[in-house]
Amino acid sequence: MKRETTRYLKEMAYYSSIGFQVALPIIICFYIGSYLDENVFHSTPWATLIFLALGIAAGFRNIALMIKKIRKL
């Protein structure tokens, strides 16, 4: 393959992973929080809300790191 085609494919693979890098931390933290609420603390929404906020923060952090990496290219 040509060098430009290879670079284009690598960039497309990187950009297509944005959704996963944002959604997965949110989903994982939500399930951890709901598990802790139901099985450990026996409280209603507090651990879920705290871990959901942590997941959202992790998603934004991933976006910031991606923007930083894209600017270096």
C-alpha positions in Angstrom: 0.0 0.0 0.0 1.0 3.6 -0.4 2.2 5.5 2.6 -0.8 8.0 2.3 -3.3 5.1 2.2 -1.8 3.5 5.3 -1.8 6.8 7.2 -5.4 7.4 6.2 -6.5 4.0 7.4 -4.7 4.5 10.7 -6.4 7.8 11.2 -9.8 6.4 10.4 -9.3 3.5 12.9 -8.3 6.1 15.5 -11.3 8.3 14.9 -13.7 5.4 14.9 -12.6 4.5 18.4 -13.8 7.8 19.9 -17.2 6.5 20.7 -15.9 3.5 22.6 -13.4 5.6 24.5 -16.2 7.9 25.7 -19.0 5.4 26.3 -17.2 2.5 27.9 -16.0 4.3 31.0 -19.5 5.7 31.6 -21.1 2.3 31.2 -18.5 0.5 33.3 -18.7 3.0 36.1 -22.5 3.0 36.0 -22.6 -0.8 36.5 -20.0 -0.7 39.2 -22.0 2.0 41.1 -25.3 0.1 40.7 -23.6 -3.1 41.9 -22.2 -1.4 45.0 -25.6 0.2 45.7 -27.5 -3.1 45.5 -25.0 -5.5 47.1 -22.6 -3.6 49.4 -24.1 -0.4 50.7 -27.9 -1.1 50.2 -28.5 2.5 49.4 -30.6 3.8 46.6 -28.8 6.0 44.1 -25.7 7.4 45.8 -22.9 5.1 44.6 -24.5 4.9 41.2 -24.5 8.7 40.9 -20.9 9.1 42.2 -19.5 6.4 39.9 -21.5 7.8 36.9 -19.9 11.2 37.5 -16.5 9.5 37.6 -17.3 7.7 34.4 -18.3 11.0 32.7 -15.1 12.6 33.9 -13.1 9.7 32.5 -14.9 10.1 29.2 -14.1 13.8 29.0 -10.5 13.0 30.0 -10.2 10.6 27.1 -11.6 13.3 24.7 -9.0 15.8 26.0 -6.2 13.2 25.6 -7.4 12.5 22.0 -7.5 16.2 21.1 -4.0 16.6 22.5 -2.7 13.6 20.5 -4.4 14.8 17.3 -2.8 18.3 17.6 0.6 16.6 17.7 -0.1 14.9 14.3 
